[in-house]
Amino acid sequence: MSYSNFKDPVGLLKRMLLSGNKTAYSILFREFFTKLVIPVDLLLRNSEKRKLKNSKDSSLPIILVLGGSRSGTTLLYQTLERYLPVSYISNFIASFVNSPISAYKLFRRLIPKSVKDYQSYFGSVQGFGGPNDAFFLWNRWLGEDRNHAPEDISDESKIDMRGFFNTWLNTTKKPFLNKNNRNSLCAPMFDKVFPNIFFVEIYRDPVFVAQSIILSRRTVQGSDKIAWGLLSKDSENNNDPLAYIDDICHQVFEVNRILDKNRAKIDPKNYFRVSYEDFCVNPRDIIKLVGEKALNQKIESAELKNLQFSTTSNTKRLNDEEFDRIENYFKKNNT
């Protein structure tokens, strides 16, 4: 979590400290740890450059989780990471912003496994072994704006990106898994860059996505009117006290529209889609499907038999006026 992405970083820090949330505390500790290992990261930078310079093509698959903010992408990411034989950028490795591959190779035996719970704090999970969005990495090619991304990038950037992931795959000797909501905006570009890539999209009832983004704005930004999440913009209409709800609903609508448009450009054999509601009730099917189709492996685990998640987040958590405004927006827009 980079505080430069938030309008009120001091307020966010205070809210995190007062939250009583273990994942929030874990995020703060990781921020401190990242500053602590800067000298080590810089020392490993030259080793990283040599590895990237000598990269060779890999046939191992890349799996990207797609979906809008608050749609269930983090839960899906955590679940796939737990049950599939994949590599991923852990919270520990994310601290080495200049040398993730070298850090993995040097410290891989010391990195703990991800914690055995599915808690998250607005997209971040606790523990050094937990899966990370890896914004620090994707920013190399897509820019620093967490909420927007170009549909295409330069040929030089594509070569650099392909070189990084070839090196990562050859180093870990495992398929690569990652979730970063921003990647949903440019999936067709990734499909052209990587010869063996798969996408797993999760979608959720837009009414409850909008509700969750409103609640997220209040907690993360400290205001209904300050942008948060994919394709978000600050709400500037001061004449209507609930105008921010329309802005957020439009944000959700646009993300879904782009996902629909992009999905049509990708071979259905490489694109899997599941609803958040179905996933919570029966996560086994998507785990096994991705394992079979993307990894060519049958995924068998005794834990999968009774695996389920709660859908209580799909309940009304706003007042009547706010919730009705959300429902009316999506009724008018037929989503």
N, C-alpha and C positions, 0 to 999 in steps of 0.2 A: 504494500500500500504506500503510494507516494503522496505525501500531503500536499504537493503542488497541484494535485488534481481537485482539490476541495477549496471552496470559497472561505470556509471558516475552520482552518486546521486546528487552531487552539480550542475552539468549541468542540470539534470532533474528538480531540484528545481527551477533553474533560468528560464528554459523554461516554467514551470508551472506558475510562477509568471508573466511572460511576455505574457502569452497566451491570457489573457483577457477572459478566459473561467471560468464561474461560477462554473462548476462542479470541475475543477481543484482546485479552491480556496476552495471549500467545502472539498475536499480530504485532503488538507493541514491542514485545521482547525480540521478535525477528527483526524489526526495524533497528533496534539497538545492535543486534548481532551483525547485521549487514554493515553498519558503520565500523564495527570492531574488526571485521575481516578485510577491510579495504586494502591494507598492506599486502596480505596474502593474495588477494585477488589480482593486484597489480603485478606481483611477482610471477604469477601464473600466466599472465597475459601473453608473454612471448612464446611460451609453450603452446598456448592455444592457437596462436597465429601459425606456428609450424604445422600443427595438426590440420588446420583448415587448408593450408597450402597444399598438403599432400592428400586431400580427400579423394576417395574413390567411390564410384557409384555403388549403391546398395539396392537390393531388391526387396528389402523388408518393408512392410506396409506402414503408412502413417494414418492414424485415425483421429479426426477432429470432431469434437462435440460442438454442435451449433444450436443456437436458440437465442431468443431475446433475454434481456435482463429480467430476473425474477420468474423465469419460466421453468426452472428445475434443472438447469444445466449443471450446476455444481453437484447436486445430488447424483445425477447421472454419471458425471465424471468420477466422483468418488467410488461409485458402485462398479463401473467398468474397470477402474484401476485395481480394485480389490480382487476381482474375480478373473481378470484376463492376464495372461503372461506378457505384460508390456513394460516398457520403460516410460518415464515421464519426468518432467521438471518438478522436483520436490521443493518444498519451502527452503530446505537447506541449500540446495543447488542454486536457487533463485537469489541467494545472497551474493553469489559470485557473478556479478553482472558482466564482467569482462572475460571470464574464463569458466563458463559452466561445464564444458566438456572436460577440461583438465581437472577441475574440482571433482567431477564425478569419478574420474579415473583414480585420483589420489585418495579420495575419502569414501568411496562407495561402500567399503566394509564397515564404516562408522555411521553411515546414515541409517537412522531407525526406520522401521516400517511405519506406514501410516497408522494412526490411532484407530481403534475399532469402534468408532461411532460416526455418525453422519451429520454432526452439528457443523454449522458454518455461520460466518458473520458477514452477510452481504457479499457472498462469493469467495470469501477466504476461509480456509480450514485451519485447524490447529495442528501443532506438532511439526517438527523438522521433516518428518517423513511424509507429511501430507502433500497432496497434489496442488500445484501452483498454476495460476493463469499464465504465468511467464510473460507478462507485459514487457518486462525489460528486454526480452528477446524479440518478440514480434515488433516492438518499436523500432528496431534496427531497419526494418523494411517498410513498415506501415506508418511511421511517424508517431508523435507523442500524444496525439489526441485520442484518449481512451474511448470516446463515444462515437467517433467517425473514422472511416477508412477509405482509401482510394479503391476504385474498382480494379485498377491495374497499377503496376509499378514498372520501373525501368528494367531493361534486359540485364543490366549490370546487377541490379538488386536481386533479380530472379536467380542469377547464377550464384550470387553470394548466399542466398537463402538455401538453394539446393545443396551447395557445398557444405553448409553448416549441418543440415539434417543427414546428409550422407555420412558425414564424420560422426555425428551422434549415433546413428544406427550401427555403424561399423564398430564403434567403441562399446556400446551397450550390448550389441548382438541381440537386441530385442526390438519388436515393433514399437513405434512411438505413439503415445496417446496424449492429447491435450484438449483442454476446454478454454476457449477465450471467446466471449460473446462477440467481440468486434470482428472475428474471423467470419462470422455469418454474412458480413457485408461483401466479402470478396471470395467466397468459396469457388466460383467458376475459375478465377485466376489460379487458385491453388490446384485445382483439378488439372489445369494445363501444365503447371510447373512440375508436379510430382507424378511419376508414372504409376505409382501404386498407392493411391490414397483413397480413403473411405470417409464418409461423413455420417454422423449420427445426430439427427435433429430431434429435439424435444419441444413440443408445443403445449400450451396451456390455455384454458379458457381466458380470453383477453380481459374479461371483467375482473378476474382475480389477479391477473398480471398488473393491471392498472392500479388496483387497490394496493398491491404490494409495493409498487413504485412510489405511491403517495407516502406510505408508511416509511419507506426507505429514505425518501427526501427528508422527512422530519427527523429521522435518527442520524443519518449521515451528514446532511447539509444543514440541519437545524432550521429548515424553512420549507414550506410547500412550494415556494416559487423558484427555488434554485435547482438547476438541472442536475439530474442523476440518471445514469444508465444509458444504454445504447440509443443513439439518435436523439438524445435529449437536448432541450434548449431551455434557457431561463424563461419563466413566465412573466411577461411584462404588462399585461392588461390589468390596470389598477381600478377599472370601472366595474368589473365583475369579480366579486370575492371568490367565486368558484371557477374562474377562467383557467386556473392551473390544471383543473381536472380535465378540461377539454384538450389542453396541451399534452397532457400525459396520455390520454386516450389516442390522440393523433400519433404520438410517439410509438405506442404499441401497434397501432394500425399500420404504420409505415414499415416497422421492422417485419411484421408478418407479410406485408406486400413484397418486400425485397427477398425474404426467404422463399416465397412462392416463385418469384421470377427467377431466382438463382437455381432453385431446385430443378426447374424445367430445362436447364442447360447442362445438367449432369446425368450421366448414365445411371438409370435406376438401380442397376446391379451394385453400384458403389455408394448408394445413398439409402440410409435407413431412417425411418421416421416413427416416432412413438409419442403418444399423448402423455402428458404429466400424470393425468388421472389414471390411465391404464398402467403406466409404469409403476406408480405407487402400489397398485393392487397386485400386479404381477410383473416384477422386474426380471424374472427368470427368462422370459421369452426374448427380450432384447439382448440380454447378456449372451444367451446361447446363439442367437442369430448373428451377432457381431463376431463371436468366436468362430462360428462355422464359416461365414462368408468372407470375413476380412482376414482372419488368421488361419483358416483352414484347419481348425482344431475343434474337437468336441469338448465343451466345457461341462465338466461334471463336478459337483461339490455338494456334500451333504447339507451345507449351510443354505444352499439355494432353495431347498425344499420348502422351508417356511419363511423365506425372505419376503417381507412386505414393509411398506412405509405408510405413515399416517397421511391422510388427506385433509386434516383439520384446518390447514392453511387456506383451503377453499371454502371458507365460511365468511360471513359478513363481519367486518371489523371496523367499519366506518359508520358515521351517523346516516340516517335515512336520506337526507338531502344530498350528501356526497355520493352515496352508493347508487341512488336513483339516477343521478347525473351520469355516472359511468354506464349503467345499464341502458339508458336512453341513447347515449352516443353509439353504442355498438348495435342497438336495434336499428337505428337509422342507417348505419353503415353495413348492415347485413353480414356481420362476422360472427 
